Amino acid sequence: MTQAQEHPEAKYGERLIEEGKLITFPNPRPGRRYTISITLPEFTCKCPFSGYPDFGTIYVDYVPNQRVVELKAIKLYINSYRDRYISHEEAANQILDDLVEACDPLEITVKADYTPRGNVHTVVEVTHAKAS
């Protein structure tokens, strides 16, 4: 076994994913109501019961308030789920909670559309609206 195999160092992409945070920037059009739609087609996590990988597409639609989520940051954030043991339901809810905390949108919907496994297709959709 080589030294690299005995003590593997994290690759730069792994470090970026591990260090990643949901970064936001000021909404360029505060006061104008518009929708931002983001599709993340390479979502993966692990089933907390079997350990099998789950694959899916995450759809995020939100109406920004004062802050907008930076796209590279959301990509790295979503990639951080790949080794997490988390249910479909919890993943969708956690993504929603984290996005609400990061950018406090007026409205947001997160839809997690999982690739069928064992003849079962799951879609989890969660929403949040800012209290008036």
Secondary structure, DSSP 8 states (H G I E B T S, - for coil): --HHHHS----HHHHHHHH----EEE-SSTTS---EEEEEEEEEEE-TTT--EEEEEEEEEEE-SSEEE-HHHHHHHHHTTTT-B--HHHHHHHHHHHHHHHH--SEEEEEEEE--BTTB--EEEEEEE---
